[in-house]
Amino acid sequence: MKSRKEVSAGGVVYRRTPGGFEVAICKDAGYHRWVLPKGLVRKNESLEAAALRETQEEIGVQARLVAPLGEPEQYIYTARGVRVFKSVHYFLMEYESGSISDHDAEMEEVRWLPLDEAIELLAYEGAKAILRRSRAVLTGDSAPPASGMES
């Protein structure tokens, strides 16, 4: 069987609310499951630039990078007879502007939800773990990984 590697980047976009934090999650229009925004890194594009671009395209908002969210999520899947070894690098991002109603056609719906509700709704354990890691950083239960992204 043929194989290939794919590298994607995405983000957990949060905003502060009187009760804590909300995050934006999206429902994929192709397989109708709740996911985090992410997409392929283009040739000569940094992980950070890809994460910001994909977030803006998929969920319609602009955000600022806060910190990387640790080691990339890794998994293997098969598409059209090709085994794909996928790495997804996630970043914590703070909402700056835009509207989730401006999401692209890849997503059938985008919602702002409190962290715990978002974790419950997400379809995949890897994405749930990324949100738990984000919650730990946002609530001060964990320091963000070293990033070089000082504000």
Contacts in CASP RR format, 6 or more apart in sequence:
PFRMAT RR
TARGET T0000
AUTHOR 0000-0000-0000
METHOD contacts of the structure
MODEL  1
MKSRKEVSAGGVVYRRTPGGFEVAICKDAGYHRWVLPKGLVRKNESLEAA
ALRETQEEIGVQARLVAPLGEPEQYIYTARGVRVFKSVHYFLMEYESGSI
SDHDAEMEEVRWLPLDEAIELLAYEGAKAILRRSRAVLTGDSAPPASGME
S
1 78 0 8 1.000
1 81 0 8 1.000
1 82 0 8 1.000
1 83 0 8 1.000
2 81 0 8 1.000
2 82 0 8 1.000
2 83 0 8 1.000
3 82 0 8 1.000
3 83 0 8 1.000
3 84 0 8 1.000
3 85 0 8 1.000
4 82 0 8 1.000
4 83 0 8 1.000
4 84 0 8 1.000
4 85 0 8 1.000
5 84 0 8 1.000
5 85 0 8 1.000
5 86 0 8 1.000
5 87 0 8 1.000
6 40 0 8 1.000
6 84 0 8 1.000
6 85 0 8 1.000
6 86 0 8 1.000
6 87 0 8 1.000
7 40 0 8 1.000
7 41 0 8 1.000
7 47 0 8 1.000
7 86 0 8 1.000
7 87 0 8 1.000
7 88 0 8 1.000
7 89 0 8 1.000
8 38 0 8 1.000
8 39 0 8 1.000
8 40 0 8 1.000
8 41 0 8 1.000
8 50 0 8 1.000
8 54 0 8 1.000
8 86 0 8 1.000
8 87 0 8 1.000
8 88 0 8 1.000
8 89 0 8 1.000
9 38 0 8 1.000
9 39 0 8 1.000
9 41 0 8 1.000
9 47 0 8 1.000
9 48 0 8 1.000
9 50 0 8 1.000
9 51 0 8 1.000
9 54 0 8 1.000
9 88 0 8 1.000
9 89 0 8 1.000
9 90 0 8 1.000
9 91 0 8 1.000
10 36 0 8 1.000
10 37 0 8 1.000
10 38 0 8 1.000
10 39 0 8 1.000
10 50 0 8 1.000
10 51 0 8 1.000
10 54 0 8 1.000
10 55 0 8 1.000
10 88 0 8 1.000
10 89 0 8 1.000
10 90 0 8 1.000
10 91 0 8 1.000
11 36 0 8 1.000
11 37 0 8 1.000
11 38 0 8 1.000
11 51 0 8 1.000
11 54 0 8 1.000
11 55 0 8 1.000
11 63 0 8 1.000
11 69 0 8 1.000
11 90 0 8 1.000
11 91 0 8 1.000
11 92 0 8 1.000
11 93 0 8 1.000
12 23 0 8 1.000
12 36 0 8 1.000
12 69 0 8 1.000
12 90 0 8 1.000
12 91 0 8 1.000
12 92 0 8 1.000
12 93 0 8 1.000
12 130 0 8 1.000
12 131 0 8 1.000
12 134 0 8 1.000
13 23 0 8 1.000
13 24 0 8 1.000
13 37 0 8 1.000
13 55 0 8 1.000
13 59 0 8 1.000
13 61 0 8 1.000
13 63 0 8 1.000
13 93 0 8 1.000
13 94 0 8 1.000
13 95 0 8 1.000
14 21 0 8 1.000
14 22 0 8 1.000
14 23 0 8 1.000
14 24 0 8 1.000
14 92 0 8 1.000
14 93 0 8 1.000
14 94 0 8 1.000
14 95 0 8 1.000
14 115 0 8 1.000
14 134 0 8 1.000
14 138 0 8 1.000
15 21 0 8 1.000
15 22 0 8 1.000
15 94 0 8 1.000
15 95 0 8 1.000
15 112 0 8 1.000
17 114 0 8 1.000
19 114 0 8 1.000
20 114 0 8 1.000
21 114 0 8 1.000
21 115 0 8 1.000
21 135 0 8 1.000
21 138 0 8 1.000
22 112 0 8 1.000
22 113 0 8 1.000
22 114 0 8 1.000
22 115 0 8 1.000
22 118 0 8 1.000
23 112 0 8 1.000
23 113 0 8 1.000
23 115 0 8 1.000
23 118 0 8 1.000
23 131 0 8 1.000
23 134 0 8 1.000
24 37 0 8 1.000
24 59 0 8 1.000
24 61 0 8 1.000
24 95 0 8 1.000
24 100 0 8 1.000
24 110 0 8 1.000
24 111 0 8 1.000
24 112 0 8 1.000
25 34 0 8 1.000
25 35 0 8 1.000
25 36 0 8 1.000
25 110 0 8 1.000
25 111 0 8 1.000
25 113 0 8 1.000
25 118 0 8 1.000
25 121 0 8 1.000
25 122 0 8 1.000
26 34 0 8 1.000
26 35 0 8 1.000
26 36 0 8 1.000
26 37 0 8 1.000
26 58 0 8 1.000
26 59 0 8 1.000
26 103 0 8 1.000
26 107 0 8 1.000
26 109 0 8 1.000
26 110 0 8 1.000
26 111 0 8 1.000
27 33 0 8 1.000
27 34 0 8 1.000
27 35 0 8 1.000
27 107 0 8 1.000
27 108 0 8 1.000
27 109 0 8 1.000
27 110 0 8 1.000
28 34 0 8 1.000
28 35 0 8 1.000
28 106 0 8 1.000
28 107 0 8 1.000
28 108 0 8 1.000
29 105 0 8 1.000
29 106 0 8 1.000
29 107 0 8 1.000
29 108 0 8 1.000
30 106 0 8 1.000
30 108 0 8 1.000
32 108 0 8 1.000
33 123 0 8 1.000
33 124 0 8 1.000
34 121 0 8 1.000
34 122 0 8 1.000
34 123 0 8 1.000
35 122 0 8 1.000
35 123 0 8 1.000
35 124 0 8 1.000
35 127 0 8 1.000
36 90 0 8 1.000
36 122 0 8 1.000
36 127 0 8 1.000
36 130 0 8 1.000
36 131 0 8 1.000
37 54 0 8 1.000
37 55 0 8 1.000
37 58 0 8 1.000
37 59 0 8 1.000
37 107 0 8 1.000
38 51 0 8 1.000
38 54 0 8 1.000
38 58 0 8 1.000
38 88 0 8 1.000
38 90 0 8 1.000
39 50 0 8 1.000
39 54 0 8 1.000
39 58 0 8 1.000
39 88 0 8 1.000
40 50 0 8 1.000
41 47 0 8 1.000
41 50 0 8 1.000
42 50 0 8 1.000
45 53 0 8 1.000
47 89 0 8 1.000
47 91 0 8 1.000
48 65 0 8 1.000
48 91 0 8 1.000
48 149 0 8 1.000
51 65 0 8 1.000
51 89 0 8 1.000
51 90 0 8 1.000
51 91 0 8 1.000
51 93 0 8 1.000
52 62 0 8 1.000
52 63 0 8 1.000
52 65 0 8 1.000
52 93 0 8 1.000
55 61 0 8 1.000
55 63 0 8 1.000
55 93 0 8 1.000
56 62 0 8 1.000
56 63 0 8 1.000
57 104 0 8 1.000
57 106 0 8 1.000
58 103 0 8 1.000
58 104 0 8 1.000
58 106 0 8 1.000
58 107 0 8 1.000
58 110 0 8 1.000
59 100 0 8 1.000
59 103 0 8 1.000
59 107 0 8 1.000
59 110 0 8 1.000
60 98 0 8 1.000
60 99 0 8 1.000
60 100 0 8 1.000
60 102 0 8 1.000
60 103 0 8 1.000
60 104 0 8 1.000
60 110 0 8 1.000
61 95 0 8 1.000
61 96 0 8 1.000
61 97 0 8 1.000
61 98 0 8 1.000
61 99 0 8 1.000
61 100 0 8 1.000
61 102 0 8 1.000
62 95 0 8 1.000
62 96 0 8 1.000
62 97 0 8 1.000
62 98 0 8 1.000
63 93 0 8 1.000
63 94 0 8 1.000
63 95 0 8 1.000
63 96 0 8 1.000
64 93 0 8 1.000
64 94 0 8 1.000
64 96 0 8 1.000
65 91 0 8 1.000
65 92 0 8 1.000
65 93 0 8 1.000
65 149 0 8 1.000
66 91 0 8 1.000
66 92 0 8 1.000
66 93 0 8 1.000
66 94 0 8 1.000
66 137 0 8 1.000
66 144 0 8 1.000
66 149 0 8 1.000
66 151 0 8 1.000
67 91 0 8 1.000
67 92 0 8 1.000
67 137 0 8 1.000
67 144 0 8 1.000
67 145 0 8 1.000
67 147 0 8 1.000
67 149 0 8 1.000
68 89 0 8 1.000
68 90 0 8 1.000
68 91 0 8 1.000
68 92 0 8 1.000
68 144 0 8 1.000
68 145 0 8 1.000
68 147 0 8 1.000
68 149 0 8 1.000
69 90 0 8 1.000
69 91 0 8 1.000
69 92 0 8 1.000
69 130 0 8 1.000
69 133 0 8 1.000
69 134 0 8 1.000
69 137 0 8 1.000
69 144 0 8 1.000
69 145 0 8 1.000
70 90 0 8 1.000
70 133 0 8 1.000
70 145 0 8 1.000
72 87 0 8 1.000
72 88 0 8 1.000
72 89 0 8 1.000
72 90 0 8 1.000
73 87 0 8 1.000
73 88 0 8 1.000
73 90 0 8 1.000
73 126 0 8 1.000
73 127 0 8 1.000
73 129 0 8 1.000
73 130 0 8 1.000
74 85 0 8 1.000
74 86 0 8 1.000
74 87 0 8 1.000
74 88 0 8 1.000
75 86 0 8 1.000
76 83 0 8 1.000
76 84 0 8 1.000
76 85 0 8 1.000
76 86 0 8 1.000
77 83 0 8 1.000
77 84 0 8 1.000
77 86 0 8 1.000
78 84 0 8 1.000
90 130 0 8 1.000
92 134 0 8 1.000
92 137 0 8 1.000
92 138 0 8 1.000
92 144 0 8 1.000
100 110 0 8 1.000
100 111 0 8 1.000
100 112 0 8 1.000
101 110 0 8 1.000
103 109 0 8 1.000
103 110 0 8 1.000
113 121 0 8 1.000
115 131 0 8 1.000
115 134 0 8 1.000
115 135 0 8 1.000
115 138 0 8 1.000
118 131 0 8 1.000
119 128 0 8 1.000
119 131 0 8 1.000
119 132 0 8 1.000
119 135 0 8 1.000
122 128 0 8 1.000
122 131 0 8 1.000
133 142 0 8 1.000
135 141 0 8 1.000
136 142 0 8 1.000
137 143 0 8 1.000
137 144 0 8 1.000
END
